[in-house]
Amino acid sequence: TVLSSMSYVSGFTSGEAAPLRYRVIRKQVIIAGGATGTFASGTAYQISASTIPAQYRPPIVIYGSAAGTFMRGYCSYYVLPSGAISVGWNNGGASLTAPAWISFNCTYFLDYE
């Protein structure tokens, strides 16, 4: 299996987070990495300029918890059926400062039957 790197949209880099990459092992897609940039609360940002190839894309939105700077909570990631990857955070109504980076890893199956 090959570990494939993904490029970032303007305004985001790997920076302090691990580089955004995916790997396919049999019928599992593993995505890991994150982005460094400016994040506003309550907004999801597409961070990937490249997309996951069509044959490896999920048929539904895959989402979950992510970690931010200093293990900041309220962060999340989204793998979209288009193959794009987004991250975001929400301060939960508290006066928290925005994370400088958000990082995650996830695995999903290509065969949902």
C-alpha positions as CSV (number, residue, x, y, z in Angstrom):
1,T,0.0,0.0,0.0
2,V,1.2,3.5,-0.9
3,L,1.0,6.4,1.5
4,S,-0.3,9.3,-0.7
5,S,0.2,12.9,0.2
6,M,-2.6,15.5,-0.4
7,S,-2.1,19.2,-1.2
8,Y,-3.5,22.1,0.8
9,V,-5.7,24.9,-0.3
10,S,-4.3,28.4,0.0
11,G,-4.0,29.6,3.6
12,F,-3.4,26.2,5.1
13,T,-0.2,24.1,5.5
14,S,0.9,21.1,7.4
15,G,2.9,23.4,9.7
16,E,2.6,22.1,13.2
17,A,0.2,19.3,12.2
18,A,1.3,16.2,10.5
19,P,1.1,16.3,6.6
20,L,-2.3,15.3,5.2
21,R,-2.0,11.8,3.7
22,Y,-4.2,8.8,2.9
23,R,-3.5,5.1,2.5
24,V,-5.7,2.2,1.2
25,I,-5.3,-1.2,2.7
26,R,-7.6,-3.8,1.1
27,K,-11.0,-2.2,1.6
28,Q,-10.0,0.3,4.3
29,V,-9.1,3.9,3.7
30,I,-6.9,5.5,6.4
31,I,-6.5,9.3,6.5
32,A,-4.2,11.1,8.8
33,G,-2.8,14.6,9.2
34,G,-4.1,18.0,9.7
35,A,-3.7,21.7,9.0
36,T,-2.2,24.9,10.4
37,G,-4.0,28.1,9.6
38,T,-6.6,30.5,10.9
39,F,-9.8,28.9,12.2
40,A,-13.0,30.8,13.2
41,S,-15.4,29.2,15.6
42,G,-18.4,27.5,14.0
43,T,-16.9,27.3,10.5
44,A,-15.7,24.2,8.6
45,Y,-12.7,24.8,6.3
46,Q,-11.8,22.7,3.3
47,I,-8.1,22.1,3.8
48,S,-7.4,19.7,0.9
49,A,-6.8,21.1,-2.6
50,S,-6.5,17.6,-4.0
51,T,-9.2,15.0,-3.4
52,I,-9.2,11.3,-2.5
53,P,-9.5,9.4,-5.8
54,A,-13.2,8.5,-6.7
55,Q,-12.8,4.8,-6.1
56,Y,-11.7,5.5,-2.4
57,R,-14.3,8.1,-1.5
58,P,-16.9,7.5,1.1
59,P,-20.6,7.3,0.0
60,I,-21.6,9.4,3.0
61,V,-19.9,12.2,5.1
62,I,-17.4,10.6,7.5
63,Y,-16.8,12.9,10.6
64,G,-15.5,12.7,14.1
65,S,-13.5,14.5,16.8
66,A,-10.1,16.0,16.1
67,A,-7.4,17.6,18.3
68,G,-6.3,21.1,18.2
69,T,-3.4,23.2,19.6
70,F,-2.8,22.2,23.3
71,M,-5.2,19.3,22.8
72,R,-8.0,21.9,22.3
73,G,-11.4,20.2,22.3
74,Y,-14.4,21.0,20.1
75,C,-12.5,20.3,16.9
76,S,-13.8,18.0,14.2
77,Y,-13.0,16.7,10.7
78,Y,-15.1,15.8,7.7
79,V,-14.3,13.5,4.8
80,L,-16.8,14.4,2.1
81,P,-18.2,12.2,-0.7
82,S,-16.5,14.6,-3.1
83,G,-13.2,13.4,-1.7
84,A,-12.4,16.7,-0.1
85,I,-11.4,17.0,3.6
86,S,-12.5,19.7,6.0
87,V,-11.8,20.6,9.6
88,G,-13.4,23.0,12.0
89,W,-13.9,23.9,15.6
90,N,-16.5,25.5,17.9
91,N,-15.7,27.2,21.1
92,G,-18.9,25.9,22.7
93,G,-19.9,29.3,23.9
94,A,-16.8,29.6,26.1
95,S,-14.1,32.3,25.6
96,L,-11.5,29.9,24.2
97,T,-8.9,31.1,21.7
98,A,-8.9,29.4,18.3
99,P,-6.5,26.6,17.7
100,A,-3.5,27.3,15.5
101,W,-3.6,23.7,14.1
102,I,-6.1,20.9,14.0
103,S,-5.0,17.3,13.5
104,F,-7.0,14.0,13.1
105,N,-6.8,10.4,11.8
106,C,-9.7,8.2,10.7
107,T,-10.4,4.9,9.0
108,Y,-13.5,4.0,7.0
109,F,-14.4,0.9,5.0
110,L,-15.1,0.9,1.3
111,D,-17.5,-2.0,1.6
112,Y,-20.5,-1.0,3.7
113,E,-22.5,-4.2,3.1
